[in-house]
Amino acid sequence: MLRAAGAIQSRRSVGSAWPVVGVACAGQFLVVLDISVVNVALPSIRSDLALSGAALQWVVNAYAIAFAGFLLLGGRAGDLYGRKRMFLTGLALFTLASLGGGLAQEGAQLLVARAVQGIGAAVLAPATLTFVTAAVPEGPARARAVATWTAVGAGGGAAGGLVGGVLVDGLSWRWVLLINVPAGAAVLAGAALRLRESRADDGRRLDLPGALLATAGLATVAYGISQTEAAGWTAPAALGPLLAGLLLLALFLLAERRRTAPLMPLALFRERAVSSANGAMFVCGAAMYCMWFFMTLYTQNVLDYTPLEAGLALVPSSLAVVVGSKLAPHLMLRAGPRRLAVLGALVAATGFAWQSTMTADGTYVTAIMIPGVLMMLGAGLATTPLAALATSGAPPEESCLVCGLINTSQTMGCSLGLAVMSTIATARTHGGTTPEALTEGYASAFRACSALMLAGALLMAVWLPAKGRTLKITVGGV
C-alpha cells in the first residue's frame, strides 16, 4: 500500500516537472538554433550591409566565440546568484541583442549584436540543463528528460538551415534574428511563471580572477581556431591566439589549485563520469557539427539546391536525431549508458563512412537521406547517455557549473572539429571549385569524421563508467 502510494506520488511529481522541462528545453532550442540559422542568410547579409568576406565570417564567429568563452562563467554565476535569475537575465540579453541585430544598419552594429547574443546564450545555456536534471529525480524519468533536452538541442542545430531558408526566402535575412524576439518573450513569460529559484547556499563568492582567466582563455582559443581556415594553422594570425589562449588556460588551472573557492573545482575531473563524458562529448561535437556544415555546402554548391531545398533535404536527418535521443532512455535501461554511447558512435561512424562515398551527381536517397539519418541517429543515441553520465549525482552547489562544462566541451569540440575538417577539405580540393573538386574535399572531411567517431567509440568503451556515481567533492579542495 505504502509502496503504491509512493509510486503514485512519484509519478505526480514527475508529471508536474514536465512544464519546467519544456521551458528549459525551449531556451536551449533558441540557443542552439542561433548557432546555425544565420548560415543560410550570409549571402543576403553581405549584399545588404556591404560586408567584406573577412567581415562576413564574424557574423558567425562573434556569436560562437562569445558563447564558448562565457559558458563556464555563466554556469558558475547560476550556482552562486540563482539559476532562475541567470536564465531570465541570459534570455533577456539574448532577446534584446536579437532585436538589435535584426535592426542593424551597419556591419559593426550586427557584429556587436551577435557577440552580445553569444554572451546571453552562455549565461542561459548552463541553467537549461540544470533545471531539467533538478526537476526530475534520478532514474528512468530523468533519463527521458535529459533525452528531451538533447533532442531539442540537436533539433535546434538541425532546424537552422530549414528555418533560415524559409525566413530568408519568404521575408528577409533580418527575420533570422527578429524571430527570436517573440519567441524569447514567450519563453521569458513561461520561465517567470514555471521556474523556481535555486542557488548554492554555502556563502561562496565568484572567483573573479579565475573567471577572467577562463573566459579570456576559452575566447582566445576559439578566436584562434576561427582564424585557421583562412590563415592556416601555422600562420601568426592563428597560432598566436591559440598559444596565448592555451597559456591563459594553463594559468587558470594553476590559479584554481590554490583557490579555496575556485570557479572550477578540479576535483570534478577526478570523477570518471565527468571527465570521460566531457572528453567523449568533445569528440562527438567535433564530428557532428561538421555534418550540417558540409551537407549544406554539398547540397547547394554541388547539387544546386536552393537554401530552402537544402533545409528540406535535411529534415529526415533532423528527425533521426530526435528519434535517437528519445529511444536512448529505453535502451539505456537494457544496455547501460556506456554500451549505448559506443553503439551510437559506431552508427554515426557508419553514416560518415557512407557519406564519404558521395559523388558530384549523387541522388537524394543514397547521397543525402540514408547517410544523414545514420549520422544523426547515432548522434542522438550517443549524446544522451553522455549528458546523463556527465550530470549524474552532481552536488546541488555544482550542478549549473557541471552543465556549463558539458556545453563548453561540446562547443569547443564543434569549433575545433570544423576548423580541422575544413582544412582537410580545402587541402583535398587543391584550390579547385568545380563540383567534382568540391565533392572530393567534402568526402575527405567525412572520411576523417568517420575515423574520429571510431576513435571516439574506442575512447567511450575504455573510459566511460558503466553507470554514473554520486560525486563526492569538497568545495574548498581538489
N, C-alpha and C positions, 0 to 999 in steps of 0.2 A: 504493500500500500504506500509506504513512505517512498520507496524507490520510484513507483509510478508517478506519485505527486511531484517528486524531484525532476523526473524526466519531462513532465508537462511544463513545470516552471522553467526548465532549461530551454524548451522549445519556444515558450513565450518570450524569454529573454533574447534568444537569437532572432526571433521574428521582429521584435521591436528594434533590433540593432540594424536591420537592413536599410531603413531610411538614412541612417548615418553613413553606412557603406555607400549608398547611392550618391550622397552629396560629396563624399571624399573622392569617389571614382569620377564624378563629373569634373572636379577640379583637376584631377590627374589627366583626364582626357584633353582639357584645354591646354595644359602644359605641353603634352607630347604632340598634339596636333600642330601647335605653332612652330615646332622644330622643322616640320616638313611642308606645311601648307603653302609657304611662300615660294617654294622652289619653282612651281609651275608659273608663278606670277612674275618671275625675274625679268623675262624679256619686256613685258609691259612696263614694269617699273623703270627699267633702263631707258626706254623710249620716252616716258612721260617726264621723268626727272633729270634726263640728260646725264646719267651716271656713266662713268668710265667702267671698263671691265674690272679694274682693280677695286673700284669702289663698290661695284655690284656684289662681289663676294662677301663684303662686310654686312650686307643685309642679312645674310645667314650667320656669318661668324660673330657679329656683335651680340646676337642672342645666345649663341652656343657658348661663347667664351664667358659671358657674364653668368650664365646658368651653371656651367661647370665650376667656375671659381667660387661662387657663393653658396653652393649646396651644403657643405659641412657647416658653415656659419649659420645658414638657415635652419639646419637640423638642431644645432645646439641652442639657438635662440628659442626654438619651440619648446625645448625641455625646460629652459630657465624662465622664460617670460610668458609661457602659456601657449599650448598648441592651437587652440581656437583663435587666440589673438593673432598669432603668426599666420594662420590660414587666412583669416579675414584681411590682414594687412597685405600679405603677398598677393592675394586675389584682387584687392582694390588697386594696388600698384600696377599689376598686370593689365587690368581692365582700362585704367586711365592711360597707360602707355600705349595700349592698342588704339584708343581713340586718337591720341596724338600722332601715332604713326599713320593711321588711315587718313588724317587731315593734313599730313606733311606736304609742304610746297617746295621743299628743297631736300637734296640728298642728305645733308648733315642732320636735318631735323628727323628724318626717317631713321638714320643710324642711331641717334641718341635714344629715340623711342624704342628701338629694338633692344638696345642694351638695358634700358630700364625694364622692359618686358622680361628679359632674362633674369634680372635680379629679383623681380616679383615672383617669377616662376620658381627660382631657387629657394625662396622663403616659403612658398606654398607647397612645393612637391613633397618634402620630407613629412609634413604633417598629414598628407593624404593617406599614406600607408600606416602611419601611427594610429589614426582614427579607425582604420579598418581592423588592425590587429587588437586594438584596445576594446572595440565594440563587441567582438565575438570571442568567447573563451576558446582556449586551445583545444584542438580536436578536429574532427571532420568538418564542422561548421566553419571554423576559421580557415581551413584549407580551401573551402569553397569561396569564402570571402576574399582571400588572397588571390585565388584564381580569377575572380571577377575583376579585381584591381589590375591584375596582369593583362587580362583580355582587353579591358578598356584602354589601358595604356598602349598596348600593342596596336589595338584598333585605331587609336588616335594617330599613331605614326602611319599606319597603313592607309587611313582615310584621307591623309593630307593631299595626296595627288588628285583624288576624286573631288574632294570638296573645293580645292583650289581651282581645278579645271571648270567646275560648274560656276563658281563665282566670277572667275575671270572672263569666261565666255559669255555669261549671262548679264553681268553687271560691269565691274571693273576690278583692277588689281587692288584697289583700296578696300574692297569688301573682304579680302582675306584677313584683314586686320579689324575692320569695323564690325565684323560678325561677332567678335569677341565681346563687344560692349553689351548687347542684350543678353548674350549667354552668360557673361561674367556677372551681370546684375542679378540674373535668376539664381545662379549658384550662390552668390552672396546672401540673398534672401533666405535660401534654403539652409545655408550654413548657420546664419544667425539664429534660426529657429530650432535646428536639429542638433547642432554640435554642442557638447558640454566642455567647459574649460577644464584643463588639467595641466599640471606642471610638476617639476621636481621640487619637492619641499625640503631641501637639505641646506638651504641658506647659501648655496654657491653663487658666485658672480661669473660673468662672462670672462673667459681667458682672452683678454684683448690682444696681447702680443701673439698668442697662438692663432687667434682668429685672423689677424693681419697677415701673418706668415703663410697660413694655409690658403687663404683667399688669393693672395698675391702669387703664391707658388702655382696653384692649380690654374689660375687665369693665365699666367705667363706660359706655362706648358701648353695649354690649349691654344694660345696665340701662336706659339712656335709651330705646333702641329698644323695650324691653318695655313702657315706660310710654305710648308714643304711641297705642296702640289705645284705652285708656281715657281718657287725658287730652287727647289731641290733640298735634300736632307743635309748636304754639306755646305750650303750657302750660308753666309753670315746672318742673313735675314731670318733664317730658320734655326740654325744651330745655336746662335747667341741666345735667343729667348728660351730654347729648350734647356740649355745648360744652366741659364740663370734660374729658370723655374725649378729644375731639379735641385739646385743649390738651396733655394728658398725652402723647398720641402724637406731637405735634409736638416736645415736649421730648425724647422718646425718640429721634426721628430726629436732632435736633441733638446729643444726647449720643453717639449711635453714630458720628457723623462724627469724633469726637475720640478715640474709644477705640482702643487698639492691638489689643485682642482683644474686639471687640464681640459682643453677643448676636446681632445680626442684621447681618452684613456687607452694607452697602448695595450693594456691587458685584454681589451676586446679581442685583439688578434691572437691571443693565446687560446681562445675558444675556437676549436676546429671548425664548428659550423659557420662561424662568422668569417674567418679567414678564407676557408675553402670556397664557400658560396660566393663571396665577393670576387675571388680570383676567377671562378667559373663564369660569373656574370660579366666580368670584364671581357673574357674571351668571346662569350656569346654576343655581347654588344658589338665587338669588333667585326664580327661576320654579318650579323643580322641587319644592321643598318645599311650595309653595302648592298643588300638585296634590293631594297627600294630604290636606292640611288641608281644603280646600274640597270635595273629593269626599266626604270623610267627613261633613261638615256637610250636604251636599246629599242624600246617601242617607238620613240619619237625620232631619233637620229638615224635609225636603220630601217625600221618598218614603216616609217612615215605616218604614225598615228598622230592625231591631234591631241592636245592636252586632255580633253575630256575623254577621248577614246582610250588614251593611256591609263587614265584613272579607272575607267570601267573595266579595262583588261585585267587590272589587279584586284578586282573585287573578290574573286574566288580565293586569292591568297589572303586577303583581309579576313574573310570568313573562316579560313582554315586556322589562323592564329587564335581566333575566338573559340573555335571548336576544340583545339588542342588545350587551351587554358581551362575550359570548362570540363574536359574529360580528365584532366590531371588529378583533381582531388580524389576521384573514384579510383583511378589507377594507383595512386599513392597508397591507398589502404591495402592493396594487394601486393604491389611490388616494392613499396617503400620509396622515399624521395630520391635516394642515390640511384637506384636502378632506373627509375623513371627519367631522371635527368640525363643519364647516359643514353637511354633509348631515344629521347628527344634529340640529343646531339647527333646520334647516328642517322636518324631520319632526316634531319636537316642537312647533314653531310651528303647523303644520297641525293637530295634535291639540288644542292650546289653542284655536285658532280654531273648530274643530268643537265643542268643549265649550262655547264661549260662546253657541252656539245652543240651549242647554238650556232646557227648559220645566218647569213645575210638575207636569206629568203625563207626563214622559218615560218611554220604555220602556228596559229594561235594555241591550239590544244597541246601540241608536243613541245613547243618552244617557249611558252609562257605559262599556261594554266597548270599543267601537271607538275613541272618542277617547282613552280611558285607555291603550289599547295603543299608539296613535301617540305620545302624550306620553312614555311610559316607554321605548318602543323608541328614540325619538330621544335620550332621556337616556343610555341605555346606549351608543349609538353615539358620542355627543359626549364624555362624560366620560372614557371610556377613553383616547382619544388625548391628551386634555388632561393627564391624570395622567402618561401616558408622557412627554410633552414636558416637563412641569414637573420631572421627576426625571431626565431623560436626561443622562448624563455628569456627574451631581453628584459632586464630590470626596468621598472617604470621610469626611473630617472634618466635612463639612457635610450629610451625607445625611439624618440624622434631623431637622435643622432645616428642610431643604427640604420634607420630608414633613409636618412640623408646619405649615409655611407654606401648603401646598395645602389641608390640613384647615381652617386658620384662614380662608382665603379662602372656602371653601365654606360654613363655618358662619356667618360674618358675613353672607354673601350670603343665606343662609336666614333669618336673623333680620331683616335689613333688608327683604328682599322680602316676608316675611309681614306685617310692620308696615305697609308701603306698600299692599299689596293688601287688607289688612283695612280700612284707611282708605277705599280706593276702594269696596269692597263696602258698608261702612256708610253712606257718603255716598249711594250709589245707592238704598238702601232707604228713606231719609228717615224712619227710625225704625219702619218697618213690620215686622210679624212674621208676616204671612201667608205661605203657601208661595209665592205669586206675587211678593211683595216680596222675600223672601229669594232666590228664583231670579234676579231681576233683579240683585241685589247680587253674587251669585256669578258670574253671567255677565259682569258688568263686570270683575271680577277676572281672569277667564280671558282676556278680550279684551286687558287690559293685559299679561298674561303672554305672550300671542302676540306683541304688539308688542315686548316686551322680548327674546324669543327671536330675532325677526327682526333687531333691533339687535345681538344677540349674534352672529348669523351673519355680519353685516357686519363686526363687530369681528374675528372669527376670520379671515375672508377677507383682511383688510387687514394684520393684525398678527401672526398666528401664523407661525412659520417653516415651511417645507415639511417639515423634519425637525429632530430635536434635534441640538445640537452639544455638544461637550465643554466644560464650564465651565472657565474659566481665572481663578481668583480667588486673590488673595493674602490670607492671613489677617489681616495687620496693616494693610491699607489698603483704600480704597474707590475 
